Amino acid sequence: MSEATSNKRTLEGVVVSNKGEQTVVVQVERKFLHPRYRKTVRSHKKYMAHDAENTCNIGDIVRIIESAPISKRKRWTMVQVLTRAEQL
């Protein structure tokens, strides 16, 4: 799949939970300039994503892509793990 030909949104974020079966919760941070005060504001949003192989661990940085609804709250699919978290 080429990213140039795909119209689906892709996001990158940190895995904050992997307790669900084939499900990970990814927290995506967005930075933007406040329209009036011109200060950089950080905003966070959590997305539930489908992880078919259960390969993600907490702290991993992953890329997710939009998909057809998989369940009530899952509309994203985990595409790849960008960096692995340090294991203790």
C-alpha positions in Angstrom: 0.0 0.0 0.0 1.4 3.4 -1.0 0.7 6.3 1.3 0.6 8.6 -1.7 -2.4 6.8 -3.2 -4.4 6.3 0.1 -7.0 8.7 1.1 -7.2 7.3 4.6 -5.9 9.3 7.6 -2.8 8.0 9.4 -1.8 9.0 12.9 1.2 8.3 15.1 1.0 7.9 18.8 1.9 6.0 22.0 0.3 2.8 23.2 -1.2 3.4 26.6 -3.2 0.2 27.0 -3.1 -3.3 25.5 -5.4 -5.1 27.9 -8.1 -5.9 25.2 -7.9 -8.9 23.0 -6.5 -7.7 19.6 -7.1 -4.1 20.8 -4.7 -1.3 21.7 -5.4 2.2 23.0 -3.2 4.8 21.2 -2.8 8.3 22.6 -2.1 10.9 19.8 -0.7 14.3 20.7 -1.6 17.3 18.6 0.2 20.7 18.9 -1.3 23.9 17.5 -1.0 27.6 18.0 -3.7 29.3 20.1 -5.6 31.6 17.8 -5.6 34.6 20.2 -2.7 34.2 22.5 -0.2 32.6 20.1 0.9 30.0 22.6 1.6 26.4 21.5 -1.1 24.2 23.0 -0.8 20.4 23.4 -4.0 18.4 22.9 -4.4 14.6 23.5 -6.9 12.2 22.1 -7.2 8.4 22.6 -8.1 6.0 19.7 -8.9 2.3 20.0 -7.1 0.4 17.2 -7.1 -3.1 16.0 -3.9 -5.1 16.6 -4.5 -8.5 14.9 -1.2 -10.2 16.1 -1.2 -8.7 19.7 2.3 -7.4 19.1 2.1 -4.0 20.8 3.2 -3.3 24.3 2.7 -0.2 26.5 5.0 2.6 25.5 5.5 1.6 21.9 5.1 4.3 19.3 2.9 3.1 16.5 1.2 4.2 13.3 -2.5 3.7 12.9 -4.7 4.1 9.8 -8.4 4.7 9.4 -10.5 1.6 8.6 -14.1 0.4 8.4 -15.8 0.0 11.8 -14.5 -3.1 13.5 -16.5 -2.8 16.7 -18.5 -0.1 18.6 -15.4 2.0 19.3 -12.7 0.7 17.0 -12.4 2.5 13.7 -8.6 2.4 13.4 -6.1 -0.4 12.5 -2.5 -0.6 13.7 -0.2 -0.6 10.7 3.3 -0.7 12.1 5.4 -0.3 15.3 7.8 2.6 14.8 9.8 2.2 18.0 9.6 -0.4 20.7 9.4 0.5 24.4 12.2 -0.4 26.8 11.4 -3.7 28.5 12.3 -3.9 32.2 
